[in-house]
Amino acid sequence: MSNAFFVVWRESLEAFLIAGILYAWLQANDASGKGRRALFGGLAAGAGLALLLGWALLTVQDELTGEALEIFQTATLFVAAGLITQMVLWMRKHGRQMKARLHAELSTAAERSGYLGVAVVAALAVAREGAETVIFLYGLAQGGEMQALAFGALAGFAGAGLTAWLAARSLARLNIGLLLRLSSILLLVLASALLISGIDRLIGAGWLPALLDPVWDTSLLIDDTTKGGKLIADFFGYRARPALSSLLVWAAYWGIVLIAWRKTRHG
């Protein structure tokens, strides 16, 4: 539940901020109000595209059985981990220019295609965030209870709306930049956990050698089969009895991320 809350909160917050930037531009540049109506239509279309992706994922899963289903679900974990990592690094490099870029895209769309262009920009912006959220949640669903996952997702969406509203009203003097930076680090931690879950599946299916299993045993300190231990395992990728392959992949992931993080510092 906590993972779903955090993922949906982070992604929905970005979507709310994007919608706010677009709305503010239209308020200043669209006296007729038609552009704002096109904006709302585009936002709805973007949300619809994200839901369509979710339906497609569930449909594909229902059509698969046995080893094919295992491959599909495992691949989803890797895709989710990769998308989270790519999104965080991209936002670190381009986040400061997001407002200017959206304004430029909106100006170009309004000039070329009128209100339809405004709707398309809004739809694509929200669909990107929504599609990522769908894939992230599908990855999380591989190891969680659906009821808790759904509750966490709804709570995350509500929390993102409240956060964006507080920031817009300047209440509590929320520092959105700091929130996004801290949440980016936590998202990378979650991505590494999804990656390790995928590696565990590969080892369990015999598709990847464990090399040495286990490397150590810390179950007396924190047992990852207990409720509290599983929470830590799901979010941080902790394993009480890790295989050497998992440790090597985890170390390689963070090595690559740290190098990429340093390279995007001045982006």
C-alpha positions as CSV (number, residue, x, y, z in Angstrom):
1,M,0.0,0.0,0.0
2,S,2.8,2.5,0.9
3,N,4.6,1.8,-2.4
4,A,1.4,2.4,-4.4
5,F,0.6,5.6,-2.4
6,F,4.1,7.0,-3.0
7,V,4.2,6.2,-6.7
8,V,0.8,7.6,-7.4
9,W,1.4,10.6,-5.3
10,R,4.7,11.4,-7.1
11,E,3.3,10.8,-10.6
12,S,0.0,12.5,-10.0
13,L,1.7,15.5,-8.4
14,E,3.7,16.0,-11.7
15,A,0.4,15.7,-13.7
16,F,-1.3,18.3,-11.4
17,L,1.7,20.7,-11.8
18,I,1.7,20.3,-15.6
19,A,-2.1,20.9,-15.7
20,G,-1.6,24.0,-13.5
21,I,1.2,25.4,-15.8
22,L,-1.0,24.9,-18.9
23,Y,-4.0,26.4,-17.2
24,A,-2.1,29.5,-16.1
25,W,-0.8,30.0,-19.6
26,L,-4.3,29.8,-21.0
27,Q,-5.6,32.2,-18.4
28,A,-3.1,34.8,-19.6
29,N,-3.4,34.1,-23.4
30,D,-7.0,32.9,-24.0
31,A,-9.7,35.5,-23.2
32,S,-12.4,33.5,-24.9
33,G,-12.2,30.5,-22.5
34,K,-12.3,28.0,-25.4
35,G,-8.7,27.1,-24.9
36,R,-9.3,26.1,-21.2
37,R,-12.2,24.0,-22.3
38,A,-9.9,22.3,-24.8
39,L,-7.4,21.9,-22.0
40,F,-9.9,20.0,-19.8
41,G,-10.9,17.8,-22.7
42,G,-7.2,17.0,-23.4
43,L,-6.6,16.2,-19.7
44,A,-9.6,13.8,-19.8
45,A,-8.3,12.2,-23.0
46,G,-4.9,11.7,-21.4
47,A,-6.4,10.0,-18.4
48,G,-8.5,7.9,-20.7
49,L,-5.3,6.8,-22.6
50,A,-3.7,5.8,-19.4
51,L,-6.8,3.7,-18.4
52,L,-6.7,2.1,-21.9
53,L,-3.2,1.0,-21.3
54,G,-4.2,-0.5,-17.9
55,W,-7.0,-2.4,-19.6
56,A,-4.6,-3.6,-22.3
57,L,-2.1,-4.9,-19.7
58,L,-4.8,-6.8,-17.9
59,T,-6.2,-8.2,-21.1
60,V,-2.8,-9.5,-22.2
61,Q,-2.3,-11.1,-18.8
62,D,-5.6,-12.9,-19.0
63,E,-4.6,-14.4,-22.3
64,L,-1.3,-15.8,-21.0
65,T,-0.7,-18.9,-18.9
66,G,2.2,-20.7,-17.4
67,E,5.7,-19.7,-18.5
68,A,4.4,-17.0,-20.9
69,L,2.6,-15.3,-18.0
70,E,5.7,-15.5,-15.8
71,I,7.8,-14.0,-18.6
72,F,5.3,-11.2,-19.1
73,Q,5.0,-10.3,-15.4
74,T,8.8,-10.5,-14.9
75,A,9.4,-8.3,-17.9
76,T,6.9,-5.7,-16.5
77,L,9.0,-5.4,-13.4
78,F,12.1,-4.6,-15.4
79,V,10.1,-2.2,-17.6
80,A,8.7,-0.4,-14.5
81,A,12.2,-0.2,-12.9
82,G,13.6,1.2,-16.2
83,L,10.9,3.7,-16.7
84,I,11.1,5.0,-13.1
85,T,14.9,5.4,-13.5
86,Q,14.6,7.1,-16.9
87,M,11.9,9.5,-15.7
88,V,13.8,10.6,-12.6
89,L,17.0,11.2,-14.5
90,W,15.1,13.0,-17.3
91,M,13.3,15.3,-14.7
92,R,16.6,16.0,-13.0
93,K,18.1,17.2,-16.3
94,H,15.1,19.0,-17.8
95,G,12.8,19.7,-14.8
96,R,13.9,23.4,-14.5
97,Q,13.0,24.0,-18.2
98,M,9.6,22.2,-17.9
99,K,7.5,25.3,-17.6
100,A,9.2,27.1,-20.5
101,R,9.0,24.0,-22.6
102,L,5.3,23.5,-22.0
103,H,4.6,27.2,-22.7
104,A,6.6,26.9,-26.0
105,E,4.7,23.7,-27.0
106,L,1.4,25.3,-26.1
107,S,2.2,28.4,-28.2
108,T,3.2,26.4,-31.2
109,A,0.2,24.1,-30.9
110,A,-2.2,27.1,-30.6
111,E,-0.7,28.7,-33.7
112,R,-0.8,25.6,-35.8
113,S,-3.9,23.7,-34.8
114,G,-5.8,26.1,-32.6
115,Y,-7.7,24.6,-29.7
116,L,-7.3,21.0,-30.9
117,G,-3.5,21.5,-30.6
118,V,-4.0,22.7,-27.0
119,A,-6.0,19.6,-26.2
120,V,-3.3,17.3,-27.8
121,V,-0.5,18.9,-25.8
122,A,-2.5,18.4,-22.6
123,A,-3.5,14.8,-23.5
124,L,0.1,13.8,-24.3
125,A,1.4,15.4,-21.1
126,V,-1.1,13.7,-18.8
127,A,-1.0,10.4,-20.8
128,R,2.7,10.1,-20.3
129,E,2.4,10.5,-16.5
130,G,-0.6,8.2,-16.4
131,A,0.9,5.5,-18.5
132,E,4.0,5.4,-16.3
133,T,1.8,5.2,-13.2
134,V,-0.2,2.3,-14.8
135,I,3.0,0.3,-15.5
136,F,4.5,1.1,-12.1
137,L,1.3,-0.1,-10.3
138,Y,1.2,-3.2,-12.5
139,G,4.8,-4.0,-11.4
140,L,3.9,-3.4,-7.8
141,A,0.8,-5.7,-8.2
142,Q,3.1,-8.7,-8.8
143,G,3.8,-8.9,-5.1
144,G,1.0,-7.1,-3.3
145,E,-2.7,-7.4,-2.3
146,M,-4.9,-5.7,-4.9
147,Q,-7.2,-4.1,-2.2
148,A,-4.3,-2.5,-0.4
149,L,-2.8,-1.5,-3.7
150,A,-6.0,0.2,-4.9
151,F,-6.5,2.0,-1.5
152,G,-2.9,3.2,-1.6
153,A,-3.3,4.4,-5.2
154,L,-6.5,6.4,-4.4
155,A,-4.9,7.9,-1.3
156,G,-1.8,8.9,-3.3
157,F,-4.0,10.6,-6.0
158,A,-5.8,12.5,-3.3
159,G,-2.6,13.4,-1.5
160,A,-1.1,14.7,-4.8
161,G,-4.1,16.9,-5.3
162,L,-3.9,18.3,-1.8
163,T,-0.1,18.9,-2.2
164,A,-0.6,20.8,-5.4
165,W,-3.4,22.8,-3.9
166,L,-1.3,23.7,-0.9
167,A,1.5,24.7,-3.1
168,A,-0.7,26.8,-5.3
169,R,-2.2,28.6,-2.3
170,S,1.2,29.0,-0.7
171,L,-0.1,27.4,2.5
172,A,2.5,25.8,4.7
173,R,5.1,27.3,2.3
174,L,5.6,24.0,0.5
175,N,8.9,23.7,-1.4
176,I,7.8,21.7,-4.4
177,G,11.4,21.6,-5.8
178,L,12.6,20.0,-2.6
179,L,9.7,17.6,-2.5
180,L,10.4,16.5,-6.0
181,R,14.1,16.0,-5.4
182,L,13.6,13.9,-2.3
183,S,10.9,11.9,-3.9
184,S,13.2,11.3,-6.9
185,I,15.7,9.6,-4.7
186,L,13.0,7.5,-3.1
187,L,11.7,6.5,-6.5
188,L,15.2,5.3,-7.5
189,V,15.2,3.2,-4.3
190,L,11.8,1.8,-5.3
191,A,13.1,1.1,-8.9
192,S,16.0,-0.9,-7.5
193,A,13.6,-2.9,-5.4
194,L,11.5,-3.7,-8.5
195,L,14.7,-4.7,-10.3
196,I,15.6,-7.1,-7.5
197,S,12.1,-8.6,-7.5
198,G,12.6,-9.3,-11.2
199,I,16.0,-10.8,-10.6
200,D,14.5,-13.0,-7.9
201,R,11.9,-14.3,-10.4
202,L,14.6,-15.1,-12.9
203,I,16.6,-17.0,-10.3
204,G,13.5,-18.8,-9.1
205,A,12.6,-19.9,-12.6
206,G,16.1,-21.1,-13.3
207,W,16.8,-18.5,-16.0
208,L,19.6,-16.8,-14.1
209,P,22.2,-18.6,-11.9
210,A,22.3,-17.5,-8.3
211,L,26.1,-17.9,-8.2
212,L,26.0,-18.1,-4.4
213,D,22.8,-18.4,-2.4
214,P,22.7,-17.1,0.2
215,V,25.6,-14.7,0.6
216,W,24.6,-14.0,4.2
217,D,21.6,-14.5,6.5
218,T,20.3,-11.5,8.5
219,S,16.8,-13.0,9.1
220,L,17.5,-12.9,12.9
221,L,17.8,-9.1,12.6
222,I,15.1,-8.4,10.0
223,D,13.1,-11.3,8.6
224,D,11.8,-10.3,5.1
225,T,8.9,-12.9,5.5
226,T,7.3,-11.0,8.4
227,K,4.9,-8.1,7.8
228,G,7.4,-5.4,8.8
229,G,10.3,-7.1,7.0
230,K,8.2,-7.5,3.8
231,L,7.4,-3.8,3.8
232,I,11.1,-3.0,3.9
233,A,11.8,-5.7,1.2
234,D,9.1,-4.3,-1.1
235,F,10.2,-0.7,-0.9
236,F,14.0,-1.0,-0.4
237,G,14.7,-4.3,-2.1
238,Y,16.1,-5.7,1.2
239,R,16.7,-9.5,1.3
240,A,17.6,-11.4,4.5
241,R,19.2,-14.2,2.4
242,P,20.3,-12.5,-0.8
243,A,21.8,-14.4,-3.8
244,L,25.1,-13.2,-5.2
245,S,23.5,-12.5,-8.6
246,S,21.0,-10.1,-7.0
247,L,23.7,-8.2,-5.1
248,L,25.8,-7.8,-8.3
249,V,22.8,-6.5,-10.2
250,W,21.9,-4.1,-7.3
251,A,25.5,-2.8,-7.2
252,A,25.6,-2.4,-11.0
253,Y,22.3,-0.5,-11.0
254,W,23.4,2.0,-8.3
255,G,26.7,2.4,-10.0
256,I,25.1,3.3,-13.3
257,V,22.5,5.6,-11.6
258,L,25.2,7.5,-9.6
259,I,27.2,8.1,-12.8
260,A,24.1,9.3,-14.6
261,W,23.0,11.4,-11.7
262,R,26.4,13.3,-11.7
263,K,26.2,13.8,-15.4
264,T,22.7,15.4,-15.2
265,R,23.7,17.8,-12.3
266,H,24.1,20.8,-14.5
267,G,21.3,19.8,-17.0
